[in-house]
């Protein structure tokens, strides 16, 4: 569905498209008002990290990533 938007040999590594869908789902389901707050919650909440398959040593995507992807 979104594979044509990603290049394996150009630019920096991409964020998993599934994660780009799951993070707004977390935001909606738990009534979090801003993406910035959603990212803060994901940084400390073990259940959210499990749902997103993010290891404790992995960085969470920056909140501005979502604003850039919504403009496609």
LOMIFI-807549 format. One record per residue (C-alpha): residue number from 1; residue in one letter; chain; z, x, y. Coordinates in pm, 1 decimal. Each point is the difference from the previous one (the first is absolute). Example, Ala and Ser with C-alpha at 12.3 -4.5 7.8 and 13.67 -1.06 7.14 Angstrom:
BEGIN
+-----+-----+-------+----------+----------+----------+
:   n : res : chain :        z :        x :        y :
+-----+-----+-------+----------+----------+----------+
:   1 :   A :     A :    780.0 :   1230.0 :   -450.0 :
:   2 :   S :     A :    -66.0 :    137.0 :    344.0 :
+-----+-----+-------+----------+----------+----------+
END
This chain:
BEGIN
+-----+-----+-------+----------+----------+----------+
:   n : res : chain :        z :        x :        y :
+-----+-----+-------+----------+----------+----------+
:   1 :   X :     A :      0.0 :      0.0 :      0.0 :
:   2 :   X :     A :     81.1 :    280.8 :    246.2 :
:   3 :   X :     A :   -133.6 :    301.1 :   -189.9 :
:   4 :   X :     A :   -300.0 :     37.1 :    231.2 :
:   5 :   X :     A :    238.7 :     64.1 :    294.0 :
:   6 :   X :     A :    146.4 :    315.6 :   -160.0 :
:   7 :   X :     A :   -153.6 :    344.0 :    -36.8 :
:   8 :   X :     A :    135.1 :    249.7 :   -251.6 :
:   9 :   X :     A :   -144.5 :    304.3 :    176.3 :
:  10 :   X :     A :     39.8 :    -69.6 :    374.1 :
:  11 :   X :     A :    305.3 :     -7.0 :    223.7 :
:  12 :   X :     A :    361.9 :    -15.9 :   -103.0 :
:  13 :   X :     A :    122.9 :   -166.3 :   -315.8 :
:  14 :   X :     A :    -12.8 :   -377.0 :      7.1 :
:  15 :   X :     A :    287.8 :   -239.5 :    -48.0 :
:  16 :   X :     A :    -15.1 :   -207.6 :   -314.7 :
:  17 :   X :     A :   -170.8 :   -331.2 :     89.7 :
:  18 :   X :     A :    247.7 :   -187.3 :   -220.7 :
:  19 :   X :     A :    283.1 :    135.0 :    214.9 :
:  20 :   X :     A :   -181.1 :   -119.5 :    312.6 :
:  21 :   X :     A :     16.3 :   -351.4 :   -146.9 :
:  22 :   X :     A :    352.2 :     16.5 :   -145.1 :
:  23 :   X :     A :    177.2 :    117.6 :    315.8 :
:  24 :   X :     A :   -100.5 :   -307.6 :    206.8 :
:  25 :   X :     A :    103.9 :   -213.3 :   -299.6 :
:  26 :   X :     A :    349.6 :    153.1 :     22.0 :
:  27 :   X :     A :     -0.7 :    -66.2 :    374.1 :
:  28 :   X :     A :    -95.2 :   -365.4 :    -47.4 :
:  29 :   X :     A :    228.1 :    -73.8 :   -296.6 :
:  30 :   X :     A :    311.5 :    139.0 :    166.4 :
:  31 :   X :     A :    -73.3 :   -129.2 :    350.1 :
:  32 :   X :     A :    -14.2 :    340.8 :    165.0 :
:  33 :   X :     A :   -148.4 :    -41.8 :    347.6 :
:  34 :   X :     A :   -158.4 :    341.1 :     64.8 :
:  35 :   X :     A :   -188.9 :    254.2 :   -206.7 :
:  36 :   X :     A :    218.5 :    275.6 :    146.2 :
:  37 :   X :     A :    311.9 :   -171.2 :   -139.5 :
:  38 :   X :     A :   -175.1 :    -62.4 :   -333.0 :
:  39 :   X :     A :    -72.1 :    371.5 :    -35.9 :
:  40 :   X :     A :    362.9 :     85.0 :     85.1 :
:  41 :   X :     A :    116.5 :   -240.4 :   -270.8 :
:  42 :   X :     A :   -239.4 :    150.0 :   -255.7 :
:  43 :   X :     A :    132.4 :    348.3 :     79.3 :
:  44 :   X :     A :    351.8 :    -95.0 :   -113.3 :
:  45 :   X :     A :    -39.9 :   -293.6 :   -240.3 :
:  46 :   X :     A :    -31.9 :     99.1 :   -365.8 :
:  47 :   X :     A :   -142.5 :   -337.1 :   -105.0 :
:  48 :   X :     A :   -279.6 :     21.9 :    256.1 :
:  49 :   X :     A :    -83.7 :    355.5 :   -109.8 :
:  50 :   X :     A :     -9.3 :   -113.2 :   -363.2 :
:  51 :   X :     A :   -234.5 :   -288.0 :     86.3 :
:  52 :   X :     A :   -230.6 :    240.0 :    184.9 :
:  53 :   X :     A :     26.6 :    279.6 :   -261.2 :
:  54 :   X :     A :    120.6 :    247.0 :    265.0 :
:  55 :   X :     A :    213.3 :    289.1 :   -122.3 :
:  56 :   X :     A :    308.1 :     94.7 :    205.1 :
:  57 :   X :     A :   -166.9 :    324.7 :    103.0 :
:  58 :   X :     A :   -321.8 :   -167.1 :    115.1 :
:  59 :   X :     A :    -48.2 :    -90.9 :    362.9 :
:  60 :   X :     A :    -49.0 :   -363.0 :     91.9 :
:  61 :   X :     A :   -319.1 :    -70.5 :    199.5 :
:  62 :   X :     A :     44.5 :     -0.1 :    377.6 :
:  63 :   X :     A :     19.1 :   -347.6 :    151.8 :
:  64 :   X :     A :   -304.9 :     66.0 :    219.0 :
:  65 :   X :     A :   -214.2 :     27.8 :   -314.1 :
:  66 :   X :     A :     12.6 :   -376.3 :    -35.6 :
:  67 :   X :     A :   -117.8 :    -73.4 :    352.0 :
:  68 :   X :     A :   -297.6 :    228.0 :    -58.1 :
:  69 :   X :     A :    -86.6 :   -169.9 :   -329.4 :
:  70 :   X :     A :     30.4 :   -353.2 :    138.9 :
:  71 :   X :     A :   -284.5 :     70.3 :    243.1 :
:  72 :   X :     A :   -263.1 :     48.6 :   -272.1 :
+-----+-----+-------+----------+----------+----------+
END
